Amino acid sequence: MANPKHRHSSARGGIRRTHWKLKLAALSRCEQCQAPKLPHHACSNCGSYRGRKVFEVNN
Ligand SMILES: [Zn+2]
C-alpha cells in the first residue's frame, strides 16, 4: 500500500487547498412573489411551485 514517506508542513496543505472555495448558492426567483428561492424547489415564502400552490405557509 502506498504510504506517505514524509509528512507535509501545514503550509503545504494550505497550498493544496488554495482552490477550496465556497461557492455562492445558485438562486432563482419565485415567479409568484419574486422572493429568492432555490431552483427546483418550492418557494418557502409563499409555498408555490411553478405557479401552483403546493403548501400553506403558516406564519
Ligand atoms: Zn414565492
N, CA, C, O and the ligand as a Tripos MOL2 file, in Angstrom:
@<TRIPOS>MOLECULE
protein
  237   235    60     0     0
PROTEIN
NO_CHARGES

@<TRIPOS>ATOM
      1 N           0.8410   -1.2100    0.0000 N.3       1 MET1
      2 CA          0.0000    0.0000    0.0000 C.3       1 MET1
      3 C           0.8620    1.2410    0.0000 C.2       1 MET1
      4 O           1.8900    1.3000    0.6750 O.2       1 MET1
      5 N           0.4460    2.2090   -0.7450 N.am      2 ALA2
      6 CA          1.2020    3.4600   -0.7980 C.3       2 ALA2
      7 C           1.0440    4.2190    0.5100 C.2       2 ALA2
      8 O          -0.0660    4.4730    0.9780 O.2       2 ALA2
      9 N           2.1540    4.5610    1.0680 N.am      3 ASN3
     10 CA          2.1280    5.3300    2.3060 C.3       3 ASN3
     11 C           2.9720    6.5790    2.1420 C.2       3 ASN3
     12 O           3.9760    6.5470    1.4310 O.2       3 ASN3
     13 N           2.5940    7.6760    2.7800 N.am      4 PRO4
     14 CA          3.4090    8.8840    2.6800 C.3       4 PRO4
     15 C           4.7530    8.6860    3.3810 C.2       4 PRO4
     16 O           4.8200    8.2180    4.5170 O.2       4 PRO4
     17 N           5.8190    9.0540    2.6710 N.am      5 LYS5
     18 CA          7.1610    8.8600    3.2130 C.3       5 LYS5
     19 C           7.4960    9.9580    4.2110 C.2       5 LYS5
     20 O           8.1420    9.7160    5.2310 O.2       5 LYS5
     21 N           7.0540   11.1500    3.9040 N.am      6 HIS6
     22 CA          7.3430   12.2810    4.7880 C.3       6 HIS6
     23 C           6.0600   13.0430    5.0590 C.2       6 HIS6
     24 O           5.1450   13.0620    4.2370 O.2       6 HIS6
     25 N           6.0100   13.6580    6.2050 N.am      7 ARG7
     26 CA          4.8320   14.4710    6.4930 C.3       7 ARG7
     27 C           4.9440   15.8150    5.7900 C.2       7 ARG7
     28 O           6.0410   16.3120    5.5340 O.2       7 ARG7
     29 N           3.7990   16.3860    5.4870 N.am      8 HIS8
     30 CA          3.7600   17.7240    4.9090 C.3       8 HIS8
     31 C           3.6890   18.7550    6.0160 C.2       8 HIS8
     32 O           3.1450   18.4900    7.0870 O.2       8 HIS8
     33 N           4.2320   19.9160    5.7600 N.am      9 SER9
     34 CA          4.0070   21.0310    6.6870 C.3       9 SER9
     35 C           2.5800   21.5230    6.5070 C.2       9 SER9
     36 O           1.9420   21.2380    5.4930 O.2       9 SER9
     37 N           2.0870   22.2470    7.4720 N.am     10 SER10
     38 CA          0.7200   22.7620    7.3560 C.3      10 SER10
     39 C           0.6170   23.7590    6.2010 C.2      10 SER10
     40 O          -0.4520   23.9230    5.6140 O.2      10 SER10
     41 N           1.7400   24.4310    5.8740 N.am     11 ALA11
     42 CA          1.7230   25.3630    4.7490 C.3      11 ALA11
     43 C           1.4810   24.6120    3.4430 C.2      11 ALA11
     44 O           0.7790   25.1070    2.5620 O.2      11 ALA11
     45 N           2.0620   23.4140    3.3170 N.am     12 ARG12
     46 CA          1.8600   22.6140    2.0980 C.3      12 ARG12
     47 C           0.4010   22.2220    1.9310 C.2      12 ARG12
     48 O          -0.1580   22.2600    0.8340 O.2      12 ARG12
     49 N          -0.1900   21.8490    3.0440 N.am     13 GLY13
     50 CA         -1.6160   21.5260    2.9900 C.3      13 GLY13
     51 C          -2.4240   22.7240    2.5400 C.2      13 GLY13
     52 O          -3.3940   22.5880    1.7950 O.2      13 GLY13
     53 N          -2.0150   23.9130    3.0020 N.am     14 GLY14
     54 CA         -2.6810   25.1350    2.5800 C.3      14 GLY14
     55 C          -2.5290   25.3740    1.0970 C.2      14 GLY14
     56 O          -3.4720   25.8090    0.4360 O.2      14 GLY14
     57 N          -1.3320   25.0910    0.5570 N.am     15 ILE15
     58 CA         -1.0850   25.2670   -0.8800 C.3      15 ILE15
     59 C          -1.9910   24.3210   -1.6700 C.2      15 ILE15
     60 O          -2.5520   24.7120   -2.6940 O.2      15 ILE15
     61 N          -2.1350   23.0770   -1.2000 N.am     16 ARG16
     62 CA         -3.0080   22.1130   -1.8760 C.3      16 ARG16
     63 C          -4.4550   22.5780   -1.8660 C.2      16 ARG16
     64 O          -5.2170   22.3240   -2.7980 O.2      16 ARG16
     65 N          -4.8150   23.2690   -0.7810 N.am     17 ARG17
     66 CA         -6.2270   23.6450   -0.6430 C.3      17 ARG17
     67 C          -6.5200   25.0570   -1.1530 C.2      17 ARG17
     68 O          -7.5570   25.6190   -0.8000 O.2      17 ARG17
     69 N          -5.6460   25.6480   -1.9700 N.am     18 THR18
     70 CA         -5.8920   27.0230   -2.4300 C.3      18 THR18
     71 C          -7.1490   27.1140   -3.2800 C.2      18 THR18
     72 O          -7.7450   28.1870   -3.3680 O.2      18 THR18
     73 N          -7.5700   26.0180   -3.9100 N.am     19 HIS19
     74 CA         -8.7610   26.0620   -4.7720 C.3      19 HIS19
     75 C         -10.0100   25.5880   -4.0410 C.2      19 HIS19
     76 O         -11.0650   25.4280   -4.6550 O.2      19 HIS19
     77 N          -9.9010   25.3620   -2.7380 N.am     20 TRP20
     78 CA        -11.0970   25.0160   -1.9480 C.3      20 TRP20
     79 C         -11.8210   26.3070   -1.6300 C.2      20 TRP20
     80 O         -11.4890   26.9960   -0.6650 O.2      20 TRP20
     81 N         -12.7900   26.6270   -2.4260 N.am     21 LYS21
     82 CA        -13.5070   27.8900   -2.2190 C.3      21 LYS21
     83 C         -14.9820   27.5980   -2.0160 C.2      21 LYS21
     84 O         -15.5290   26.6230   -2.5300 O.2      21 LYS21
     85 N         -15.5890   28.4600   -1.2640 N.am     22 LEU22
     86 CA        -17.0370   28.3750   -1.1020 C.3      22 LEU22
     87 C         -17.6900   28.9750   -2.3350 C.2      22 LEU22
     88 O         -17.2690   30.0180   -2.8350 O.2      22 LEU22
     89 N         -18.7350   28.2920   -2.8200 N.am     23 LYS23
     90 CA        -19.4620   28.8220   -3.9590 C.3      23 LYS23
     91 C         -20.7810   29.3960   -3.4680 C.2      23 LYS23
     92 O         -21.4240   28.8460   -2.5750 O.2      23 LYS23
     93 N         -21.1640   30.4980   -4.0610 N.am     24 LEU24
     94 CA        -22.4530   31.0890   -3.7080 C.3      24 LEU24
     95 C         -23.5680   30.1480   -4.1400 C.2      24 LEU24
     96 O         -23.4990   29.5310   -5.2030 O.2      24 LEU24
     97 N         -24.5910   30.0480   -3.3080 N.am     25 ALA25
     98 CA        -25.7210   29.2000   -3.6480 C.3      25 ALA25
     99 C         -26.4240   29.7520   -4.8810 C.2      25 ALA25
    100 O         -26.6620   30.9550   -4.9890 O.2      25 ALA25
    101 N         -26.7520   28.8580   -5.8100 N.am     26 ALA26
    102 CA        -27.4730   29.2710   -7.0070 C.3      26 ALA26
    103 C         -28.9040   29.6270   -6.6030 C.2      26 ALA26
    104 O         -29.6150   28.8030   -6.0290 O.2      26 ALA26
    105 N         -29.3100   30.8240   -6.8970 N.am     27 LEU27
    106 CA        -30.6450   31.2640   -6.5020 C.3      27 LEU27
    107 C         -31.4410   31.6470   -7.7440 C.2      27 LEU27
    108 O         -30.9150   32.2350   -8.6890 O.2      27 LEU27
    109 N         -32.7000   31.3030   -7.7140 N.am     28 SER28
    110 CA        -33.6090   31.7980   -8.7360 C.3      28 SER28
    111 C         -34.6960   32.5940   -8.0250 C.2      28 SER28
    112 O         -34.6940   32.7050   -6.7990 O.2      28 SER28
    113 N         -35.6170   33.1410   -8.7950 N.am     29 ARG29
    114 CA        -36.6590   33.9630   -8.1870 C.3      29 ARG29
    115 C         -38.0010   33.2670   -8.3040 C.2      29 ARG29
    116 O         -38.3170   32.6240   -9.3050 O.2      29 ARG29
    117 N         -38.7820   33.4210   -7.2330 N.am     30 CYS30
    118 CA        -40.1450   32.8980   -7.2690 C.3      30 CYS30
    119 C         -40.9580   33.7220   -8.2540 C.2      30 CYS30
    120 O         -40.9400   34.9510   -8.1830 O.2      30 CYS30
    121 N         -41.6810   33.0670   -9.1860 N.am     31 GLU31
    122 CA        -42.4710   33.8450  -10.1460 C.3      31 GLU31
    123 C         -43.7420   34.3960   -9.5160 C.2      31 GLU31
    124 O         -44.4350   35.2260  -10.1050 O.2      31 GLU31
    125 N         -44.0380   33.9190   -8.3010 N.am     32 GLN32
    126 CA        -45.2400   34.3640   -7.5940 C.3      32 GLN32
    127 C         -44.9700   35.6350   -6.7720 C.2      32 GLN32
    128 O         -45.6920   36.6260   -6.8820 O.2      32 GLN32
    129 N         -43.9120   35.5810   -5.9460 N.am     33 CYS33
    130 CA        -43.6710   36.6970   -5.0260 C.3      33 CYS33
    131 C         -42.2910   37.3070   -5.2070 C.2      33 CYS33
    132 O         -41.9130   38.1960   -4.4440 O.2      33 CYS33
    133 N         -41.5300   36.8540   -6.1960 N.am     34 GLN34
    134 CA        -40.2060   37.3990   -6.5340 C.3      34 GLN34
    135 C         -39.1710   37.2080   -5.4360 C.2      34 GLN34
    136 O         -38.0860   37.7850   -5.5100 O.2      34 GLN34
    137 N         -39.4800   36.4150   -4.4260 N.am     35 ALA35
    138 CA        -38.5020   36.1740   -3.3720 C.3      35 ALA35
    139 C         -37.4290   35.2190   -3.8980 C.2      35 ALA35
    140 O         -37.7400   34.3420   -4.7050 O.2      35 ALA35
    141 N         -36.1780   35.3650   -3.4630 N.am     36 PRO36
    142 CA        -35.1490   34.4220   -3.9040 C.3      36 PRO36
    143 C         -35.4320   33.0320   -3.3530 C.2      36 PRO36
    144 O         -35.7800   32.8760   -2.1830 O.2      36 PRO36
    145 N         -35.2780   32.0240   -4.2090 N.am     37 LYS37
    146 CA        -35.5170   30.6460   -3.7820 C.3      37 LYS37
    147 C         -34.5380   29.7390   -4.4920 C.2      37 LYS37
    148 O         -33.9170   30.1330   -5.4800 O.2      37 LYS37
    149 N         -34.4000   28.5270   -3.9920 N.am     38 LEU38
    150 CA        -33.5330   27.5460   -4.6250 C.3      38 LEU38
    151 C         -34.1990   27.0240   -5.8870 C.2      38 LEU38
    152 O         -35.4030   26.7690   -5.8760 O.2      38 LEU38
    153 N         -33.4510   26.8570   -6.9780 N.am     39 PRO39
    154 CA        -34.0560   26.3210   -8.1810 C.3      39 PRO39
    155 C         -34.5670   24.8920   -7.9620 C.2      39 PRO39
    156 O         -33.9590   24.1270   -7.2130 O.2      39 PRO39
    157 N         -35.6540   24.5370   -8.5950 N.am     40 HIS40
    158 CA        -36.3170   23.2250   -8.4970 C.3      40 HIS40
    159 C         -36.8520   22.9440   -7.0960 C.2      40 HIS40
    160 O         -37.0490   21.7900   -6.7160 O.2      40 HIS40
    161 N         -37.0830   24.0050   -6.3400 N.am     41 HIS41
    162 CA        -37.6530   23.8590   -5.0050 C.3      41 HIS41
    163 C         -38.8850   24.7560   -4.9130 C.2      41 HIS41
    164 O         -38.9690   25.7880   -5.5800 O.2      41 HIS41
    165 N         -39.8330   24.3490   -4.0810 N.am     42 ALA42
    166 CA        -40.9860   25.2050   -3.8470 C.3      42 ALA42
    167 C         -40.5320   26.4330   -3.0780 C.2      42 ALA42
    168 O         -39.5740   26.3770   -2.3070 O.2      42 ALA42
    169 N         -41.2270   27.5430   -3.2940 N.am     43 CYS43
    170 CA        -40.8730   28.7910   -2.6410 C.3      43 CYS43
    171 C         -41.2230   28.6990   -1.1580 C.2      43 CYS43
    172 O         -42.3410   28.3230   -0.8070 O.2      43 CYS43
    173 N         -40.2780   29.0390   -0.2910 N.am     44 SER44
    174 CA        -40.5330   28.9560    1.1430 C.3      44 SER44
    175 C         -41.2960   30.1820    1.6340 C.2      44 SER44
    176 O         -41.7850   30.2040    2.7630 O.2      44 SER44
    177 N         -41.3940   31.1880    0.7940 N.am     45 ASN45
    178 CA        -42.0730   32.4230    1.1900 C.3      45 ASN45
    179 C         -43.5770   32.3390    0.9600 C.2      45 ASN45
    180 O         -44.3600   32.7460    1.8180 O.2      45 ASN45
    181 N         -43.9840   31.8100   -0.1960 N.am     46 CYS46
    182 CA        -45.4200   31.7420   -0.4860 C.3      46 CYS46
    183 C         -45.8900   30.3120   -0.7210 C.2      46 CYS46
    184 O         -47.0890   30.0950   -0.8940 O.2      46 CYS46
    185 N         -44.9940   29.3320   -0.7330 N.am     47 GLY47
    186 CA        -45.4030   27.9320   -0.8560 C.3      47 GLY47
    187 C         -45.8710   27.5350   -2.2260 C.2      47 GLY47
    188 O         -46.6550   26.5950   -2.3550 O.2      47 GLY47
    189 N         -45.4140   28.2250   -3.2680 N.am     48 SER48
    190 CA        -45.8600   27.8590   -4.6070 C.3      48 SER48
    191 C         -44.6940   27.2790   -5.3980 C.2      48 SER48
    192 O         -43.5280   27.5820   -5.1420 O.2      48 SER48
    193 N         -45.0440   26.4380   -6.3660 N.am     49 TYR49
    194 CA        -44.0410   25.9090   -7.2740 C.3      49 TYR49
    195 C         -44.6080   25.9350   -8.6810 C.2      49 TYR49
    196 O         -45.6410   25.3180   -8.9430 O.2      49 TYR49
    197 N         -43.9580   26.6280   -9.5760 N.am     50 ARG50
    198 CA        -44.3500   26.8210  -10.9680 C.3      50 ARG50
    199 C         -45.8050   27.2690  -11.0860 C.2      50 ARG50
    200 O         -46.6020   26.7070  -11.8380 O.2      50 ARG50
    201 N         -46.1080   28.3030  -10.3110 N.am     51 GLY51
    202 CA        -47.4180   28.9240  -10.4050 C.3      51 GLY51
    203 C         -48.5430   28.1560   -9.7360 C.2      51 GLY51
    204 O         -49.7110   28.5180   -9.8710 O.2      51 GLY51
    205 N         -48.1960   27.0890   -9.0080 N.am     52 ARG52
    206 CA        -49.2200   26.2900   -8.3460 C.3      52 ARG52
    207 C         -48.8910   26.2580   -6.8610 C.2      52 ARG52
    208 O         -47.7300   26.1050   -6.4820 O.2      52 ARG52
    209 N         -49.9270   26.4050   -6.0060 N.am     53 LYS53
    210 CA        -49.6930   26.3680   -4.5610 C.3      53 LYS53
    211 C         -49.5210   24.9190   -4.1310 C.2      53 LYS53
    212 O         -50.3990   24.0890   -4.3640 O.2      53 LYS53
    213 N         -48.4040   24.6190   -3.5110 N.am     54 VAL54
    214 CA        -48.1620   23.2310   -3.1060 C.3      54 VAL54
    215 C         -48.2270   23.0380   -1.6000 C.2      54 VAL54
    216 O         -48.4170   21.9160   -1.1300 O.2      54 VAL54
    217 N         -48.0720   24.1160   -0.8340 N.am     55 PHE55
    218 CA        -48.2770   24.0010    0.6070 C.3      55 PHE55
    219 C         -48.6310   25.3600    1.1930 C.2      55 PHE55
    220 O         -48.3010   26.4090    0.6420 O.2      55 PHE55
    221 N         -49.3150   25.3010    2.3310 N.am     56 GLU56
    222 CA        -49.7480   26.5120    3.0120 C.3      56 GLU56
    223 C         -48.6290   27.0170    3.9090 C.2      56 GLU56
    224 O         -48.0370   26.2500    4.6670 O.2      56 GLU56
    225 N         -48.3430   28.3150    3.8190 N.am     57 VAL57
    226 CA        -47.3090   28.8880    4.6750 C.3      57 VAL57
    227 C         -47.9510   29.3920    5.9420 C.2      57 VAL57
    228 O         -48.7830   30.2980    5.9020 O.2      57 VAL57
    229 N         -47.5760   28.8150    7.0660 N.am     58 ASN58
    230 CA        -48.1380   29.2690    8.3490 C.3      58 ASN58
    231 C         -47.1320   30.1740    9.0410 C.2      58 ASN58
    232 O         -46.0750   29.7300    9.4880 O.2      58 ASN58
    233 N         -47.4850   31.4610    9.1210 N.am     59 ASN59
    234 CA        -46.6570   32.3960    9.8750 C.3      59 ASN59
    235 C         -47.5050   33.4680   10.5350 C.2      59 ASN59
    236 O         -46.9720   34.3460   11.2150 O.2      59 ASN59
    237 ZN        -42.9610   32.7850   -3.5870 Zn       60 ZN60
@<TRIPOS>BOND
     1     1     2 1
     2     2     3 1
     3     3     4 2
     4     3     5 am
     5     5     6 1
     6     6     7 1
     7     7     8 2
     8     7     9 am
     9     9    10 1
    10    10    11 1
    11    11    12 2
    12    11    13 am
    13    13    14 1
    14    14    15 1
    15    15    16 2
    16    15    17 am
    17    17    18 1
    18    18    19 1
    19    19    20 2
    20    19    21 am
    21    21    22 1
    22    22    23 1
    23    23    24 2
    24    23    25 am
    25    25    26 1
    26    26    27 1
    27    27    28 2
    28    27    29 am
    29    29    30 1
    30    30    31 1
    31    31    32 2
    32    31    33 am
    33    33    34 1
    34    34    35 1
    35    35    36 2
    36    35    37 am
    37    37    38 1
    38    38    39 1
    39    39    40 2
    40    39    41 am
    41    41    42 1
    42    42    43 1
    43    43    44 2
    44    43    45 am
    45    45    46 1
    46    46    47 1
    47    47    48 2
    48    47    49 am
    49    49    50 1
    50    50    51 1
    51    51    52 2
    52    51    53 am
    53    53    54 1
    54    54    55 1
    55    55    56 2
    56    55    57 am
    57    57    58 1
    58    58    59 1
    59    59    60 2
    60    59    61 am
    61    61    62 1
    62    62    63 1
    63    63    64 2
    64    63    65 am
    65    65    66 1
    66    66    67 1
    67    67    68 2
    68    67    69 am
    69    69    70 1
    70    70    71 1
    71    71    72 2
    72    71    73 am
    73    73    74 1
    74    74    75 1
    75    75    76 2
    76    75    77 am
    77    77    78 1
    78    78    79 1
    79    79    80 2
    80    79    81 am
    81    81    82 1
    82    82    83 1
    83    83    84 2
    84    83    85 am
    85    85    86 1
    86    86    87 1
    87    87    88 2
    88    87    89 am
    89    89    90 1
    90    90    91 1
    91    91    92 2
    92    91    93 am
    93    93    94 1
    94    94    95 1
    95    95    96 2
    96    95    97 am
    97    97    98 1
    98    98    99 1
    99    99   100 2
   100    99   101 am
   101   101   102 1
   102   102   103 1
   103   103   104 2
   104   103   105 am
   105   105   106 1
   106   106   107 1
   107   107   108 2
   108   107   109 am
   109   109   110 1
   110   110   111 1
   111   111   112 2
   112   111   113 am
   113   113   114 1
   114   114   115 1
   115   115   116 2
   116   115   117 am
   117   117   118 1
   118   118   119 1
   119   119   120 2
   120   119   121 am
   121   121   122 1
   122   122   123 1
   123   123   124 2
   124   123   125 am
   125   125   126 1
   126   126   127 1
   127   127   128 2
   128   127   129 am
   129   129   130 1
   130   130   131 1
   131   131   132 2
   132   131   133 am
   133   133   134 1
   134   134   135 1
   135   135   136 2
   136   135   137 am
   137   137   138 1
   138   138   139 1
   139   139   140 2
   140   139   141 am
   141   141   142 1
   142   142   143 1
   143   143   144 2
   144   143   145 am
   145   145   146 1
   146   146   147 1
   147   147   148 2
   148   147   149 am
   149   149   150 1
   150   150   151 1
   151   151   152 2
   152   151   153 am
   153   153   154 1
   154   154   155 1
   155   155   156 2
   156   155   157 am
   157   157   158 1
   158   158   159 1
   159   159   160 2
   160   159   161 am
   161   161   162 1
   162   162   163 1
   163   163   164 2
   164   163   165 am
   165   165   166 1
   166   166   167 1
   167   167   168 2
   168   167   169 am
   169   169   170 1
   170   170   171 1
   171   171   172 2
   172   171   173 am
   173   173   174 1
   174   174   175 1
   175   175   176 2
   176   175   177 am
   177   177   178 1
   178   178   179 1
   179   179   180 2
   180   179   181 am
   181   181   182 1
   182   182   183 1
   183   183   184 2
   184   183   185 am
   185   185   186 1
   186   186   187 1
   187   187   188 2
   188   187   189 am
   189   189   190 1
   190   190   191 1
   191   191   192 2
   192   191   193 am
   193   193   194 1
   194   194   195 1
   195   195   196 2
   196   195   197 am
   197   197   198 1
   198   198   199 1
   199   199   200 2
   200   199   201 am
   201   201   202 1
   202   202   203 1
   203   203   204 2
   204   203   205 am
   205   205   206 1
   206   206   207 1
   207   207   208 2
   208   207   209 am
   209   209   210 1
   210   210   211 1
   211   211   212 2
   212   211   213 am
   213   213   214 1
   214   214   215 1
   215   215   216 2
   216   215   217 am
   217   217   218 1
   218   218   219 1
   219   219   220 2
   220   219   221 am
   221   221   222 1
   222   222   223 1
   223   223   224 2
   224   223   225 am
   225   225   226 1
   226   226   227 1
   227   227   228 2
   228   227   229 am
   229   229   230 1
   230   230   231 1
   231   231   232 2
   232   231   233 am
   233   233   234 1
   234   234   235 1
   235   235   236 2
@<TRIPOS>SUBSTRUCTURE
     1 MET1         2 RESIDUE 1 A MET
     2 ALA2         6 RESIDUE 1 A ALA
     3 ASN3        10 RESIDUE 1 A ASN
     4 PRO4        14 RESIDUE 1 A PRO
     5 LYS5        18 RESIDUE 1 A LYS
     6 HIS6        22 RESIDUE 1 A HIS
     7 ARG7        26 RESIDUE 1 A ARG
     8 HIS8        30 RESIDUE 1 A HIS
     9 SER9        34 RESIDUE 1 A SER
    10 SER10       38 RESIDUE 1 A SER
    11 ALA11       42 RESIDUE 1 A ALA
    12 ARG12       46 RESIDUE 1 A ARG
    13 GLY13       50 RESIDUE 1 A GLY
    14 GLY14       54 RESIDUE 1 A GLY
    15 ILE15       58 RESIDUE 1 A ILE
    16 ARG16       62 RESIDUE 1 A ARG
    17 ARG17       66 RESIDUE 1 A ARG
    18 THR18       70 RESIDUE 1 A THR
    19 HIS19       74 RESIDUE 1 A HIS
    20 TRP20       78 RESIDUE 1 A TRP
    21 LYS21       82 RESIDUE 1 A LYS
    22 LEU22       86 RESIDUE 1 A LEU
    23 LYS23       90 RESIDUE 1 A LYS
    24 LEU24       94 RESIDUE 1 A LEU
    25 ALA25       98 RESIDUE 1 A ALA
    26 ALA26      102 RESIDUE 1 A ALA
    27 LEU27      106 RESIDUE 1 A LEU
    28 SER28      110 RESIDUE 1 A SER
    29 ARG29      114 RESIDUE 1 A ARG
    30 CYS30      118 RESIDUE 1 A CYS
    31 GLU31      122 RESIDUE 1 A GLU
    32 GLN32      126 RESIDUE 1 A GLN
    33 CYS33      130 RESIDUE 1 A CYS
    34 GLN34      134 RESIDUE 1 A GLN
    35 ALA35      138 RESIDUE 1 A ALA
    36 PRO36      142 RESIDUE 1 A PRO
    37 LYS37      146 RESIDUE 1 A LYS
    38 LEU38      150 RESIDUE 1 A LEU
    39 PRO39      154 RESIDUE 1 A PRO
    40 HIS40      158 RESIDUE 1 A HIS
    41 HIS41      162 RESIDUE 1 A HIS
    42 ALA42      166 RESIDUE 1 A ALA
    43 CYS43      170 RESIDUE 1 A CYS
    44 SER44      174 RESIDUE 1 A SER
    45 ASN45      178 RESIDUE 1 A ASN
    46 CYS46      182 RESIDUE 1 A CYS
    47 GLY47      186 RESIDUE 1 A GLY
    48 SER48      190 RESIDUE 1 A SER
    49 TYR49      194 RESIDUE 1 A TYR
    50 ARG50      198 RESIDUE 1 A ARG
    51 GLY51      202 RESIDUE 1 A GLY
    52 ARG52      206 RESIDUE 1 A ARG
    53 LYS53      210 RESIDUE 1 A LYS
    54 VAL54      214 RESIDUE 1 A VAL
    55 PHE55      218 RESIDUE 1 A PHE
    56 GLU56      222 RESIDUE 1 A GLU
    57 VAL57      226 RESIDUE 1 A VAL
    58 ASN58      230 RESIDUE 1 A ASN
    59 ASN59      234 RESIDUE 1 A ASN
    60 ZN60       237 GROUP 0 **** ****
